[in-house]
């Protein structure tokens, strides 16, 4: 019962009621929620199950909610006998992957994710920033459009899959970049429902604060390779605070990550936690990738039966 990749979603996958079904059905999942609530000093189950979408979509709430839900489903999969050869996570999901691989303890990871959400929320509140998905244009053309912007900062940040690259920055700069992308032949350019210029230099102060916070934590060797957003390759635990500082201000190279995993024989996997975004990316990256979304106990049972 072994898959290749354990994949964990990032911010944006949150939804009201997330994790409730697996919490009620799995003792291992409940233990994750209980640990998260104790470490975070708030009722994470209540946050996930009873909040409105607007409440959950605030960075300070969405990050801990998605992390906890993902780790709870991962615990339920382990409880069902499912194992993985490697792991990775999209943006926030890289922290989930580090916890899943035992690099960070669950309780420590909860505190770190809470801190990350706090510093990123402050950074987002300080600048009128945002993100937009550019569809149907090659990466080089999007990069060129961002480089041509003269009114503020905008950068390519999420290299999701062929024909889809997310840009982020100041609102006025995004608007100019979107116009340039459309002129270059983009099929669509869609603003995303986020308030922050995530994975850009506008997060540098937040990234430095997180790096300093991380100095007091102990990190262990991973139980399996953790493929990183920075270069799409297995990361080294040495210098992890500095790595995670760069992670906050650098692009997510998801397409390269999945291609590197496939080259290493990781052709199967589970998207663990809320949503099916990473499953959709995989289909567009390479048809030989077989990724299964696992969010509920029915999904856990199915994954354990077919692994």
C-alpha positions as CSV (number, residue, x, y, z in Angstrom):
1,X,0.0,0.0,0.0
2,X,2.6,2.5,-1.1
3,X,2.2,5.5,-3.4
4,X,5.0,7.7,-4.8
5,X,4.1,11.2,-3.8
6,X,2.2,12.5,-0.7
7,X,1.2,16.0,-2.0
8,X,-0.2,18.7,0.2
9,X,-2.2,21.8,-1.0
10,X,-1.6,25.4,-0.4
11,X,-3.6,28.4,0.6
12,X,-6.8,28.8,-1.4
13,X,-8.1,25.3,-0.9
14,X,-10.0,26.1,2.3
15,X,-13.8,25.7,2.5
16,X,-16.4,25.7,5.4
17,X,-16.7,22.4,7.1
18,X,-13.3,21.2,6.0
19,X,-12.1,18.1,7.8
20,X,-15.3,17.5,9.8
21,X,-16.0,14.1,8.2
22,X,-12.5,12.7,8.7
23,X,-12.4,14.1,12.3
24,X,-15.6,12.2,13.2
25,X,-14.5,9.0,11.5
26,X,-10.8,8.6,12.4
27,X,-9.2,8.6,15.8
28,X,-5.8,9.5,14.3
29,X,-7.4,12.5,12.5
30,X,-9.0,13.6,15.8
31,X,-5.6,13.4,17.5
32,X,-4.1,15.8,14.9
33,X,-6.9,18.3,15.5
34,X,-6.5,18.1,19.2
35,X,-2.8,18.6,19.0
36,X,-3.2,21.5,16.7
37,X,-5.7,23.2,19.0
38,X,-3.5,22.8,22.0
39,X,-0.3,24.0,20.2
40,X,-2.1,26.9,18.5
41,X,-4.1,28.0,21.5
42,X,-7.4,28.0,19.6
43,X,-10.1,25.6,18.7
44,X,-8.9,24.6,15.2
45,X,-11.8,22.1,14.8
46,X,-14.3,24.9,15.4
47,X,-12.4,27.1,13.0
48,X,-12.5,24.5,10.2
49,X,-16.0,23.3,10.8
50,X,-18.0,26.4,11.7
51,X,-16.3,29.4,10.1
52,X,-17.6,31.2,7.0
53,X,-15.6,31.2,3.8
54,X,-14.6,34.9,4.5
55,X,-13.3,34.0,7.9
56,X,-11.4,30.9,6.6
57,X,-9.9,32.9,3.8
58,X,-8.0,35.2,6.0
59,X,-4.4,34.2,5.9
60,X,-4.1,33.9,9.7
61,X,-7.0,31.3,9.6
62,X,-6.6,29.5,6.2
63,X,-3.0,28.4,6.7
64,X,-3.5,26.6,10.1
65,X,-6.9,25.2,8.9
66,X,-5.4,23.7,5.7
67,X,-2.3,22.4,7.4
68,X,-4.4,20.7,10.2
69,X,-6.9,19.2,7.7
70,X,-4.1,17.9,5.5
71,X,-2.2,16.4,8.4
72,X,-5.4,14.8,9.8
73,X,-6.1,13.1,6.5
74,X,-2.4,12.0,6.3
75,X,-2.8,10.5,9.8
76,X,-5.9,8.7,8.7
77,X,-4.1,7.3,5.6
78,X,-1.2,6.1,7.9
79,X,-3.8,4.5,10.2
80,X,-5.2,2.7,7.1
81,X,-1.8,1.3,6.3
82,X,-1.0,3.7,3.4
83,X,2.7,4.8,2.9
84,X,4.5,7.1,0.6
85,X,8.0,7.2,-1.0
86,X,8.3,11.0,-1.0
87,X,6.4,14.1,-0.3
88,X,5.9,17.7,-1.4
89,X,3.6,20.6,-0.8
90,X,2.5,23.6,-2.7
91,X,3.6,26.8,-0.9
92,X,2.1,26.4,2.6
93,X,1.9,22.7,1.7
94,X,5.7,22.5,1.9
95,X,5.4,22.9,5.7
96,X,2.9,20.1,5.8
97,X,5.3,17.9,3.8
98,X,8.1,18.8,6.4
99,X,5.8,17.6,9.2
100,X,4.7,14.5,7.3
101,X,8.3,13.6,6.8
102,X,9.1,14.1,10.5
103,X,11.5,17.1,9.9
104,X,9.3,19.2,12.2
105,X,7.1,17.7,15.0
106,X,3.4,18.2,14.6
107,X,3.1,20.6,17.6
108,X,6.1,22.6,16.4
109,X,4.8,22.8,12.9
110,X,1.4,24.1,14.2
111,X,3.2,27.0,16.0
112,X,5.4,27.7,12.9
113,X,2.4,27.7,10.5
114,X,0.5,30.0,12.9
115,X,3.5,32.4,13.0
116,X,3.8,32.2,9.2
117,X,0.1,33.1,8.8
118,X,0.5,36.1,11.2
119,X,3.5,37.6,9.5
120,X,2.1,37.1,6.1
121,X,-1.2,38.6,7.1
122,X,0.6,41.8,8.4
123,X,2.6,42.0,5.2
124,X,-0.6,41.6,3.1
125,X,-2.4,44.3,5.1
126,X,0.6,46.7,4.6
127,X,0.5,46.7,0.8
128,X,-2.3,46.8,-1.7
129,X,-1.2,43.5,-3.4
130,X,-2.7,40.5,-5.1
131,X,-2.3,37.7,-7.5
132,X,-3.6,36.7,-10.9
133,X,-3.5,33.5,-12.9
134,X,-2.4,33.8,-16.6
135,X,-3.8,31.1,-18.8
136,X,-2.8,30.0,-22.3
137,X,0.5,31.8,-22.5
138,X,4.0,30.3,-22.3
139,X,6.2,31.1,-19.3
140,X,8.7,33.2,-21.2
141,X,5.9,35.5,-22.5
142,X,4.5,36.0,-19.0
143,X,8.0,36.7,-17.6
144,X,8.6,39.3,-20.4
145,X,5.2,41.0,-19.6
146,X,6.1,41.3,-15.9
147,X,9.6,42.7,-16.8
148,X,7.9,45.4,-19.0
149,X,5.7,46.7,-16.2
150,X,6.7,50.2,-15.1
151,X,4.1,51.0,-12.5
152,X,5.1,49.0,-9.4
153,X,6.4,45.5,-8.6
154,X,5.0,42.3,-10.2
155,X,6.6,38.9,-10.5
156,X,5.8,35.4,-11.9
157,X,5.4,33.3,-8.7
158,X,3.5,30.0,-9.3
159,X,4.8,27.9,-12.2
160,X,1.8,25.5,-11.9
161,X,1.6,23.6,-15.1
162,X,2.0,24.1,-18.9
163,X,-0.1,27.2,-19.9
164,X,-0.7,28.4,-16.3
165,X,1.5,30.8,-14.5
166,X,0.4,33.0,-11.5
167,X,1.8,36.5,-11.1
168,X,1.8,38.5,-7.9
169,X,2.6,42.0,-6.8
170,X,1.1,45.4,-6.3
171,X,-2.4,45.8,-7.6
172,X,-1.6,48.5,-10.2
173,X,1.4,46.5,-11.4
174,X,-0.8,43.4,-11.8
175,X,-3.3,45.3,-13.8
176,X,-0.6,46.5,-16.2
177,X,0.9,43.0,-16.4
178,X,-2.5,41.4,-17.1
179,X,-3.1,43.9,-20.0
180,X,0.3,43.1,-21.5
181,X,-0.3,39.3,-21.2
182,X,-3.6,39.7,-23.0
183,X,-2.0,41.7,-25.7
184,X,0.6,38.8,-26.0
185,X,-2.2,36.3,-26.6
186,X,-3.2,35.0,-23.1
187,X,-6.4,33.1,-23.3
188,X,-7.5,34.4,-19.9
189,X,-6.0,36.4,-17.0
190,X,-8.0,35.9,-13.8
191,X,-7.5,37.8,-10.5
192,X,-7.3,35.5,-7.5
193,X,-9.3,36.0,-4.3
194,X,-6.2,36.7,-2.2
195,X,-5.0,40.0,-0.7
196,X,-1.3,39.4,-0.5
197,X,1.6,39.5,-3.0
198,X,2.8,36.1,-1.9
199,X,6.1,34.7,-3.0
200,X,7.4,38.2,-4.0
201,X,10.0,40.5,-2.5
202,X,7.1,42.4,-0.8
203,X,7.1,39.5,1.7
204,X,10.7,40.0,2.6
205,X,10.2,41.6,6.1
206,X,7.7,38.8,7.0
207,X,10.2,36.2,5.7
208,X,13.0,37.6,7.8
209,X,10.8,37.6,10.9
210,X,9.9,34.0,10.3
211,X,13.5,33.0,9.8
212,X,14.4,34.5,13.2
213,X,11.4,32.7,14.8
214,X,12.6,29.4,13.4
215,X,16.0,29.6,15.0
216,X,14.6,28.2,18.3
217,X,13.2,25.0,16.8
218,X,14.9,21.6,16.4
219,X,14.7,19.9,13.0
220,X,15.2,16.2,12.2
221,X,16.4,14.3,9.2
222,X,13.4,13.5,6.9
223,X,11.9,10.0,6.9
224,X,11.5,10.4,3.1
225,X,12.6,12.9,0.5
226,X,10.8,16.3,0.6
227,X,10.8,17.9,-2.8
228,X,11.1,21.7,-2.5
229,X,9.2,24.5,-4.2
230,X,12.5,26.5,-4.7
231,X,14.1,24.2,-7.2
232,X,11.9,21.2,-7.5
233,X,14.5,18.9,-5.9
234,X,14.8,17.1,-2.5
235,X,15.7,19.7,0.1
236,X,18.5,19.5,2.7
237,X,17.5,20.1,6.3
238,X,20.7,22.0,7.1
239,X,19.9,25.7,7.0
240,X,16.1,25.2,7.0
241,X,15.3,28.6,8.6
242,X,17.1,30.3,5.7
243,X,15.5,28.0,3.2
244,X,12.0,28.8,4.5
245,X,12.9,32.5,4.4
246,X,13.7,32.2,0.7
247,X,10.7,30.0,0.2
248,X,8.4,32.9,1.2
249,X,9.8,35.4,-1.4
250,X,10.6,33.0,-4.2
251,X,8.5,31.4,-7.0
252,X,6.8,28.0,-6.5
253,X,8.3,25.8,-9.3
254,X,5.6,23.1,-9.1
255,X,5.9,22.0,-12.7
256,X,9.6,21.3,-12.4
257,X,9.0,19.6,-9.0
258,X,6.5,17.1,-10.4
259,X,8.7,16.5,-13.5
260,X,11.7,15.8,-11.3
261,X,9.6,13.4,-9.2
262,X,8.4,11.6,-12.3
263,X,12.0,11.2,-13.5
264,X,12.8,9.6,-10.1
265,X,10.0,7.1,-10.6
266,X,7.3,8.9,-8.6
267,X,4.4,8.5,-11.0
268,X,1.6,7.9,-8.5
269,X,0.5,9.9,-5.5
270,X,-2.3,11.4,-3.4
271,X,-3.3,15.0,-3.0
272,X,-3.9,15.0,0.8
273,X,-6.3,17.6,2.3
274,X,-8.8,20.0,0.8
275,X,-9.4,20.4,-2.9
276,X,-8.2,18.9,-6.1
277,X,-6.0,21.7,-7.5
278,X,-2.7,19.6,-7.5
279,X,-4.5,16.7,-9.1
280,X,-5.6,19.1,-12.0
281,X,-2.0,20.4,-12.4
282,X,-0.7,16.8,-12.6
283,X,-2.9,15.9,-15.5
284,X,-1.6,18.9,-17.5
285,X,2.1,18.4,-16.5
286,X,2.3,14.8,-17.7
287,X,-0.4,12.3,-18.6
288,X,1.6,9.5,-17.0
289,X,1.2,11.1,-13.5
290,X,-1.6,9.4,-11.6
291,X,-2.6,11.6,-8.6
292,X,-5.7,10.8,-6.5
293,X,-7.4,13.5,-4.3
294,X,-7.9,12.3,-0.7
295,X,-10.1,14.6,1.5
296,X,-12.7,12.4,3.2
297,X,-12.8,9.0,4.9
298,X,-14.3,7.5,1.8
299,X,-11.3,8.8,-0.1
300,X,-9.0,7.3,2.6
301,X,-10.7,3.9,2.3
302,X,-10.5,4.0,-1.5
303,X,-6.8,4.9,-1.4
304,X,-6.0,2.2,1.0
305,X,-7.9,-0.4,-1.0
306,X,-6.2,0.5,-4.3
307,X,-2.7,1.4,-3.2
